Every structure is written in structure tokens, then in C-alpha cells.
Amino acid sequence: MRAPWIKNVTFDVNLKVSDLIDSTTRRWNLQALQDNFVPGDVKLIKDTQPMVSRKDSFTWKLNRSGLMSVHSAYCLAREEKIKEHHQEALDVPSVNPVKEKLWKIQTVPKIRVFLWKVLSEAIPVAELIARRGMKVDVRCQLCGWEGETIKHIIFHCAAVRHVWALSGIPQPEFDWQEGHLFSNINYLLNVKTHPRGDWKENRAWPWIIWFLWKSRNDFIFNGVRWTPKEILEMEKEEADDWFLAQEVDKEVALEVKGKEMKIQKRWMPPREGWLMCNIGFEWNKDLKLLGGAWVVRNHRGVVLSHSRRAFPEVESLAEARLETLLWALESMTSLRYDMMVFAGDFKELFLAFKKPDQWPAFTFQRDEMSVFLSRMNEFQLKQVSMEENRGAVFIAQSVTRQNRRQSYVAQGHPSWLFEFFVNESWFL
């Protein structure tokens, strides 16, 4: 079993870290990594930043923070136990994709749970009860011909097939009886896109299965047999009522959302005597292009200065966040600003700086931030939402969306955002 932690610097005591780092870029030398490590380790090491100023240490790779938790350790132990004792089960094609779709279908929550139990073989049909050692008549009580399995009571029984034939739902090419339980359910999950059949009837299939189960139970426990017509009438009534309720809820939700938009979060100024540096970024994954921007405002909302920069060849979102933040911190110290509130979407980086013991995996990032923040007498780090940071984000987006790649630093706000910044300051 591979250890669930990685050494921050090296895996071989005879290997110098300097041999693995490009002296020009201060990043890992990919060719050196490939020569010394297996492909899986190369990716693992490449995703971390090289550190030469600290002693080697370990971080827990199953948590983003790098700190081990009981939950992650339990998950690891559970996975290893499953691999050891249930390898044959793991080799069988997984039905998890089908199960995941069940939680997204439009129906009552109790029916979603029931359908999940159907695919998990967790409903009390005669065959499963007998398999657990109980003496029961394994024949289907509705038809009396075949063994009562989940597949039989939902798709195979003569009475059940009569219901499906009258439902109006298009029959699969392979027929209900020939198909496997999972293939039948998977067909129904995609039946709404079928060219044949009425869409209102096609969307009601979860209720059909639910009432087939209820009719089976009513017959076994109360001796009451439901006709196919009664089953279809009940499922149609409940399905129509539920979908009508969803339409009403949707209208209410839109009304509430409209009111919330009016009370939208806005930029909040710093205390008097302090300045705020809003930092925004947008990363284009396909182009590996990062657009960054910062805007400095006082407690009255007046923009003192702003900047924009394009960063090429940025490999990941985590790298984009760090590059943008370090650039903004360096800019503020170069411009001799002090008593500054740094605000942006940098939750993990800010937490790593404030609580280093809880974020050992971010030691490199914290050290890089400290280089610039140590030059300031007073500063604050503030995580803000996109609504509170729109000015800086708009400028950053001009790099990736409008191809404005010229980097600059300027006083005041950009002319094309004049109305935006003026309007924000009026609401203070």
C-alpha cells in the first residue's frame, strides 16, 4: 500500500533538491523528475511547489490542507479493505453511474430512495428473503408461475407487463423481459428523450414503479388486487399533482430570487484611515491564460489606482490564484502602501496564512506571501464574494475575454468602467 502522504521536497536521501529544480524558473525540472521517479510520482510532485528554505516534511495527500483527519484516514482504510477482500466485486462493471442519475430524476424524494433500493437489491422480495435463510414461498403471489425477484415484480410479471403496455411509455427494443434490471431502469432514465410517446406519460414512469410495488404489497397483506387501469389512474393523478406543485414552487423561487437581486451584496469600504485592495482574476483553461487585476480604494470608495496584467502558461487554477495574489502583494509594497485590506477569492490561501498549523500543504504559498506582507506594518486579509469584488474581476476578464493583454498600472479607475465605480461609491 502506498503511503497517503508525500514528502514536500524529496523521496531519496541521495538526491539533491537542487538537481530537480530549474534555476531560472524556480520550478520543477520535468525532465529530471521523469528520470528519477515513476509517472505517478512525477504528477504528484509536479502539483506541489518546490521548497529549498525548509527541512523535509510530510503532508497528508487525502486532504487539500495537508492535515490528516480521522474521516480521510477511515476512508483510506475502508478502500484498502474493499480492495483486499472484494476484488471480484470491484472487477464487475459499476452501476454507480445509473444510481447517480436516480437522484436527479424529477419525482418525490421517497420514490428516489425506493428506486435506489431497487438497484441496490434492498427491497424485501421473496427470493432475497429466502437467500437470507427464511422459509418463504419464493413464487410470485400475483401470477404464481415464476420466482419473485425484483426484476419480476417490476417488469416480468404478466400483470405488471399489462400495466406497462397500457402506460403509453415506448417499449424498449430488447423488450422488458429480455433486458436486465439495470438496463431497463437505465432505459427509463433516458425515455424522456425518446422520439415516440407523450412527454407527460414518459416522465411519470417513477410513479408507475412505485404503485406497482404498492399494489403488490396490498395484495399480499390485504388480499386486494388492483387492476392495471386503477394503477395507471393513481400514478397519473399523483404525478400530475407533483409536477403542478413544482411549477408553482418555481414561480415563487423566481419571485424570491428577484427580491434577492435587489438586495445584492455590494462592495464594502474599509475603516477610515485604511485602504482596500480588491484583487480579481480569471483563468482560461484552454489557453492557459490568466488575467489579473487589482483596484485600490479608500474608505469613501474613491479609486486611487488600479492595474491589469496578463500571465501566460498558467497550468492550474491553484497556480492562477497564487500568481495573482503574489503579484498584487508585490505591487502594494512597491507602491509603498500601508494599512491595507487585501480582498478577493483566496479563501484557502488566506486561511493558510492565518492558521499555518492547520494547512501544512500550503507552506510554500504561505512563505511566498510572507515575503511581501512582512514589509507592511499593518494589513488584513479578507475573503469576499464575486459580487463584492466585481470591479477588479471585470478588469481581469478583459484579458481573457477581450484579449486585452497589455499590462499597466494607472491612477484612478479605467475610463470604460467610470459609471460602475461612481455608482458603487454612491451607495456607501
N, C-alpha and C positions, 0 to 999 in steps of 0.2 A: 504493500500500500504506500503511495506517495505521501510525503508529509504535507499537511494542508497549510504550511507556511512557506514563505520564501525569504531567503537571506537578502537583505537590501543591497549588498554590494557584490559578493562573490560566492561561488559554490565550491571553489577549490583553493585550499590554503597556499598552493604553489603558484597560483595565477594572480598577477597583479591587476588591480582595477584599472590602472592607467593604460594597460595593454588593450583594454576593451572600450576605451573612450576616445572619441575623435577630439584631438586637442583644439581644433578650430571651432567646432560647433558645441563642444562640451556635452555631446550626446553619445549614446552607444554607437560603437562601430559595428554595423550589421555584419560585415564580413568576418570580423574577429569573433563575434558571437556564434556565427554558424560553424566556424572552425572548431569551437570548443564545447558546444552544447548541442543537445538534440533539438529538433524543430519545436517541440512543445515548450521546452525551457526558453528557447530564443524569444518566442512570443511573450512569455511570462515576464522575462527580464526587460524586454523592449518596452513593455507597457509601463514600467517604472522609471523614475528619473535617477540617473547616476549620482552617487554621493561619495565624495572623497574627503570631506571635512569631518566625518564622524566614524566611530568604530562600527564594525559589522553588527547588525541586529536582525531580529526576526519579526515578521508581521504575519498575521493570520489572513490568508488569501480568501477565505469564505465570507468575510465581512469587508465592505468597502472602506471602513475606517481603519482596518488592520488590527483591530482589537478582538480577541476571541470572546465569544458569548456562549452561554450554555445551549441556546437554541441552535446555533450553527454547528456546534460540536455534536449535538444529538442528531441533527440531520445527516452529518457525515457518517456517524456510527450506523445509523439506520440504512443508509445507502450501501455501505460496505457489507452489512449483514445480509441485505437482499441479494447483492451480487454473489455472496458466498453460498447461500442456501437455496436461492431460487433462480439459478442461471437459466434453467429451461424455460421458466415463465418469461424471463426477460428476452429470450430469443424469439418468442411469439410476437407477431405484429401487434403494435399497441392500438387499443381502441380509444385512447385518451382524446385524440382529435375529435372523434364523434361525441364523446361525453362533454367536451368543452363547448361544442355547438349547442348542446341541450340547454345550457344556462343562458343562452342568448335568444331562445325562441320566445315568441310573443304568446304567453299563456300565464295562467295563475301559478304562483310560486309552488303550491303544493303539487301541481301536476309536473312541474320541472323536477322536483325531488323524486316523484314517483317514476318518471322516465329514467332518471339516473339510477334508481334502484333496479329497474328493468334490465338495463345494460350491465349492471353490476351483479345480476343474479341474486338479488336480495329481497325478493318477494316470496311469500310462503305458498308456492305451488306444490302439488303432491310429490313430484319427482325429487325436488330439493329437500322436502321434509323427510322422505324415505331415505335419502342419501345420508341424513344425519342420524339414522338409526331408529326412527319412529315407525311403527307399523301403521300404515295407511293404505287405502285403495289408491293405487297410482293412476287409475284410469280417469279420464276427463269425465266429470259428472254431467256435463252438458250434452255430450254426444255418446259417451260410453264406449268409444271404439279405440281411442289411442291414449297413450300416457300423457298425463297433464304436465306439460312443460311450459315455460314462459312463452316460447315461440308458438306453441299450440294454442294457448288461450287468447293470444293477441292476433295471430294470423292464420292458423291452420284449421281450427275447429269449424265444422260445417256451418254452425250458427253464426260464428264470427265472420266467415267469408261472405255470408249473406249480407251482413251489415256493410262490409267494405264495398260490395258490389252495388249497393243502393246509395252509398255516400256521395257519389259523383266525383270522387278523387280518382284521377287517372291511374290505372293499374300498371305496375312495372312490367317491363318486357319479360323478365325472368319469372313472373308470377310470384304471389306471396308465398306459396307453398314450397317453391324451389329455392327461394332466397334464404340466406342465413338471417338470424335475428338482427345482427348489426347492419347487414346490407339493406334490410327492409327499413330499419329506423333511419339509416343514412339517406335512403331514397326519399322518405317523408320529410327529412330536414331540408331537402332541396326541391320539394314538389311545387313550392310557390312559383318557381321559375319555369315550370312545365308549360309548354305551349297549349296543351289541352286542359279542359276543366275550368270551372268558375273559380276565380281567385278567393271568393268568400268561403267556398266549400273547401278549397285546398288548405287554407290557413287554419281550419278547425280540426285538423287531424289529432292534435294532442287531447282534445276533449273526447274524441271517439275512443281512443285507447283507455282513457280514464273511465268512461262509462261502460266499456266492455268489462273492465275489472270489477266495477261496482255491481254490474248485472250478474257476474259470476258469483260474487260473494252473497248477493241477495238470494240467489237460487240455492246455494249450499247451506246457508244459515237460516233462511226463512221459507224456502221452498217456493219462492216467487220467480217465475220465468218471464223475462222481459222480451217483447217481440223486437225485431230489428227496427221497425218503424218507431217504437217508443224510444229506443236508444238514440236514434238519429234526431228525433224531435227534442229530446232533453239536451243533447250535446249542442244542437244548433241554437237553442234558446240561451244557454249559458255562454256560449262563445260570442254570440251577437251582443249580449248584455255587457260582457267584459270589454270587447272592442269599443263599444259605445262609451263606456266609462273612461277608456284611455283617451278618446278624443276630447272629452270634457276636461280631463286632467291636463292634456296638452295645451288647451286654451288657457287654463288657469296658470300653468307654468310660464307661458309666453307673457301673460299679463304681469306676473311677478317679476320675470326677467326684465321686462320693460321698466318697471319701477326701480329695479336694482341698477339698471344702466344710468338712471338719472342720479343715483347716489353713488356713482362710480368713484373709486379711490383716485385721489389726485396727489400731485407732488406736495410733500410737506416740508416746510423750510426748517433749517437748523435753529438753534437758540441764538439770540442776539450775541454778536461777537464771534460766532463760529461761521465757517463756510461749509458748503456741501458740494462734494464731487460725485455727480451721478455718472456711473460707468455702464455703458451699453455695448453689446457685441452681437453679431450674427455670423454663424459659420455655415458655409456651403460645403456639404459633404462631398458632392460630386467634383467640384472644382478645387477642393481643399483650400478654399479661400476664406479668410477671416476678416471681417470688418469690425473695427473697434472705434469707440468714441468716448470722450468724457466732456462733461459740462460742469463748470464751477459757478455756483450761485451764492449770494449772501442771504441773510435772514429775511430780506424783503422780496426775494425772488428775482433780483437783478442778475443777469448773466454777466460775469466778469470776463470769462474766457472759455474757449472750447477747442477741441481738437478732434481730428479724424486720422485713422491710419489703416492701411491695408497690409495684412500679413499673409504671404503666400505659403504653400506647402505645409499647412497645419493638418496633422494627421487625425486628431480626435477632438471631441467636444471638451474633454477634460483639459487637453492642451490649450484649446481655444480660450477657456476660462482663465487659466493661469497666465497665458501670454498677455491677455487684455488687462488683467488686474496688475501684473508687474509693470507693464508699460504705463498705466495710469499712476501707480505709486511713484515710479521714477520721474514722471512728468511733474508731479506735485512737489517733490523735493527739489527738482531742478529749478522750478519757478519760485522757490523759497516760500511756499505756502505753509501755514501752520494752523493749529486748531481746526482741523479738517474732519468732516464726517464723510467717510467713503461709503457710498450706497450703490448696491447693484445685486444681481442674481448670482451671488457667490456664497451660498449657504455653507457648503462643506468647507471651503477654504477659510471662511470667517470662523467657523466653529473649531477648525483645526488650529487656528492661531490662538483663540481664546482658551481652548481646553486641549492642550497638546497631549496630555496623558491618555485621552480618550480617542485620539486619532493618530496612532503611531505610523500608519501607512502614508501620512501626509507630512512626514518630517522634512523632506526636501522642499515641498511647497512652502511650509512654514518658515524654513530658514531663508528662502529666497525673499519672502515678504519682509522678514525681519531686517534684511539689509537696508531697505528703504524706510520702513516705519521707525527704525531706531534713530533716524535723523530728525524726527519730528518730536517736539516737546509734548504736544497733546494731539490725540486723534481718536476717532471712533469708527467702528465697523458696523454697518447696518444693512441687513438683508431686506430688500424691498421687492414688491411685485412689479410686473411689467407696466401696470397702469401708473404706478408712481415713478416710473423710470422712462417714460415714453420719449422724452426729448432726446436723450442720449441714444436710445435704441433706433429712433428714426435716422439719426446721422449715421450710425453704424450700418444700417440697412442700405444706405445709399451706395456703399461699397459693393455689396453682393447683388443687389437688385438693379442698380442703375449704372454699375461699372464705373463709379467714381473712385478711382484708385489713387488719386493724388493725396498724399499725406500733408497735413499742415497744422499749425497752431495759430489761433486768431483771438483777438479781443472781442467781447460781446458775443452775440448769438449769430448763427448763419442767417443771411438775408432771406432765404427761402422758407425759414421757419419763424419769421418775425411774429406773425399773428399767433402762432402756437404758444411761444414763450410769453408774449404780452398777456394773452388770455389766462395762462396759468398763474401769472403774478397777480392778476386782478382778483382772483378767487381767494387770496390769502386773508 
